[in-house]
Amino acid sequence: MAGETTSSSPTIDPYEYLQFFPNPTVLPLAKGTYSIYPILTTILEFSSKMSPSTLQTRPGLAYSFPVNLDESLSHDFCSNVALEYPAVVVSAEYRLAPEHRLPAAYDDSMEALHWIKTTQEELLKKYADFSSCFLMGISAGANIAYQVGLRVAAQVEDILPLKIKGLILQHPFIGGEKRTESELRSMNNPFFPVCVSDILWEFSLPHGADRDHEYCNLTVGGGSDVLDQIKQLGWKVLITATTGDPMIDHQLEMVKMMEQKGVQVQSHYDEGGYHGIDIIEPEKRKAVPVIMKEFVTSAMAPLSVNDTVG
């Protein structure tokens, strides 16, 4: 598979790979150091009716690769999503580790939702359909979208008039202490080595936590009990992944867990590729929104009699 090796022995120095060195004196920055307010993606075309609105959380939990991607890549992807649906897309910024460990990114993304529901931004008020909202993210952004989804499902009244219809999770950045087969064969993956994933979690998780923490290992303990509420709410979940991603086995387990809990989950897998390819390669930035549009259309369809039974 693309980007994989058969060696289970790591030969890559994660600090050298990331081009930085440990700093034991890192201190938290004040929350006001930079803005966490969402960035509204410009829409060039609208339908004649209200468009679904999507909160997109960008990739990256810490100040390191793959965080420091060209911001234009995320903007291009959001623009393609907006044009394909069409939809109003809001891209949320959030505080980063190691100065701000999790759950800071989750807290900031929840604050972005509250900003959306109260803002006087004309584009949102005029064109966004607050009754048809989706939480979307890629890589760490998918992790954040999932965790924010759990919070929202547990307190749906708090974000009204926003109504979430589903989650769109691309290449979720997740893990666990036990090595999976996909991780073992991808230890020296040239694009995203497993040791780099490990160190990003070390920087991002709460002090003293390991990779079996619920922020990283989404299936630990059988998964969150709030998934039962997501099932009752009728949310739909789309998970996209690539077999060349070292995290693919964790992502497959995530899908299996949701299915076992009765959540309406759809999955789309591409052969080969690498973690985050959907936002990095131009052809993917154009093709993936088409897949997402089909999912959004199905998630917004009225429930049939069969859907309401059981």
Secondary structure, 3 states (H helix, E strand, C coil): CCCCCCCCCCCCCHHHHHCCCCCCCCCCCCHHHCCCCCEECCCCCCCCCCEEEEEEECCCCECCCCCCCCHHHHHHHHHHHHHHCCCEEEEECCCCECCCCCCHHHHHHHHHHHHHHHCCCHHHHHHEEEEEEEEEEECHHHHHHHHHHHHHHHCHHHHCCCCEEEEEEECCCCCCCCCCHHHHCCCCCCCCCHHHHHHHHHHHCCCCCCCCCCCCCCCHHHCCCCHHHHHHHCCEEEEEEECCCCCHHHHHHHHHHHHHCCCEEEEEEECCCCCCHHHHCHHHHHHHHHHHHHHHHHHHCCCCCHHHCC
